[in-house]
Amino acid sequence: MATTTLLRIKSTRTKSISHILKDRTEYIENDEKTNSKDLVSSFNCTPESAYLDFTASKILYNEFKGTQTKKRDDVLAYHIRQAFSPEDNITPEKAHEIGKKLVEEFTKGKHEYVIATHIDKKHIHNHIIFNSTTIDCTHKFNNHYNSTFTVRTISDRLCAENNLSVVDTKTEKGQHYKEWNEDKNGGSWKSKLKRNIDKCIESSNDFAEFKRAMQDLGYEIKEGRHIAFRAKGQERFTRAKTLGDAYVEENIVRRISEKIVVGSKQKRKLFVGKLGNVKMAPLNLGQKVIISAQKQQIKNVKDLASTLLLLRQEGINRNSDFDLKMCDLKNQLSDIKKNIKEIDNKISAYREVAKYLATMNKHKDIFVKYEKANSLSKNRIFSKNEGDILSYQHAVKKLTELRINIETPLEKVVSEITDFTAKIGEMVKEANVIEIRMREIGSIKKTVELIIDKKSMKLDHRRDQINLI
């Protein structure tokens, strides 16, 4: 099994951003804990200088947004801790692999990260630190209220896929451990009540019928502000709301009307017969909504004038023209997506340059002051501004590796990024138009097939010879 936690790394007034991030990354990359860094890896940065790359991304983000990182309580990065049970006998390499899959799925490849697997304890565990700023320096990570649960869910699934045990957790409010354990084994009053409520919901067409079905199963019902049930031999009534949100009275009514089965993805099937004639059991509210959506398609089938107009506009005269037209549009779409990919790669390269130019510009004054100072002053200046000076030097090094003149104006690079982004926006619009046309052609193809099937319009038994105009 693996337990997980998600923590925030915040800014403070007493330390620089790079200093804070350096402290955290150096701790997780400790040689003694990671087998001399054999169990350390990173994404879109190098482990040793990850804190500097994180900082550079934030500086460019501020440049794009015209803001400044707060000196206090601004979230700089997130720290995921994933600890495995000693009973699983997992290898450090496998733990590291699972940790990488966890962070890659959670961050969706949009954030720089460093992962280190520690083997200094009885339980092997991963430390993952990822930048709160996205790689493209345009957004920050949205730490929504469900993030901790999402990390846990991904981790549990990866553990199950690798034949590791998974920690079971309480899922309902107000459950004590004994009750939860009985519920897990299906032996509690509540677990039986939930199963019976689900069963009666499925077999009932309205709430009155549902209550009669519950009474037939031997339940006594107490109505009031909260509906409650008591089985034979049970001392007290059980309020349905204590079973979970799905069992609140109004949600029971809703589930009956929509026939939603908790924990199931099954839907009631609709049997469509001849065009315009839908045969089914008496409709509940949810089914009527679905049928209403289907009737919009039926209306389009009847409106032959609209269908024929689309056929003429697309130059479709024979059944075989559908495939030819779709093939042509697919090729156009493929070319546009290829061009978008090429321009997107250029934007990524320009953003990398902009990131280090912005960092260099931000810390240039302090670095010049440091360089011009005498030996005694240098030590004092470096001690006070270590993070800024190291960030400047790291930026210059990266620009040199990229073969970029450090005198290149940042504004020029940002302008290029803006222009390329605008081009992609236009291409995306063009691609959307083509995708809409493809959907319309697919839709009218189905429409024509329905019409032909309904009226048995088969000329010479050769469908590709049918002239639709």
Sequence and secondary structure as in RCSB ss.txt:
>XXXX:A:sequence
MATTTLLRIKSTRTKSISHILKDRTEYIENDEKTNSKDLVSSFNCTPESAYLDFTASKILYNEFKGTQTKKRDDV
LAYHIRQAFSPEDNITPEKAHEIGKKLVEEFTKGKHEYVIATHIDKKHIHNHIIFNSTTIDCTHKFNNHYNSTFT
VRTISDRLCAENNLSVVDTKTEKGQHYKEWNEDKNGGSWKSKLKRNIDKCIESSNDFAEFKRAMQDLGYEIKEGR
HIAFRAKGQERFTRAKTLGDAYVEENIVRRISEKIVVGSKQKRKLFVGKLGNVKMAPLNLGQKVIISAQKQQIKN
VKDLASTLLLLRQEGINRNSDFDLKMCDLKNQLSDIKKNIKEIDNKISAYREVAKYLATMNKHKDIFVKYEKANS
LSKNRIFSKNEGDILSYQHAVKKLTELRINIETPLEKVVSEITDFTAKIGEMVKEANVIEIRMREIGSIKKTVEL
IIDKKSMKLDHRRDQINLI
>XXXX:A:secstr
 EEEEEEEEE  SSS HHHHHHHHHHHHT TTTTTTTTTEEEESS GGGHHHHHHHHHHHHHHHHT    SSS E
EEEEEEEEE GGG   HHHHHHHHHHHHHHHHTT S EEEEEE SSSS EEEEEEESB TTSS B    TTHHHH
HHHHHHHHHHHTT        STT  HHHHHHHHTT SHHHHHHHHHHHHHHH SSHHHHHHHHHHTT EEE SS
S EEE TT SS EEGGGG GGGSHHHHHHHHHHT  TT       EE STT EE SS  HHHHHHHHHHHHHHHH
HH HHHHHHHHHHTT  STTHHHHHHHHHHHHHHHHHHHHHHHHHHHHHHHHHHHHHHHHHHHHHHHHHHHHS H
HHHHHHHHHHHHHHHHHHHHHHHHHHTT  TTS HHHHHHHHHHHHHHHHHHHHHHHHHHHHHHHHHHHHHHHHH
HHHHHT  STT GGG    
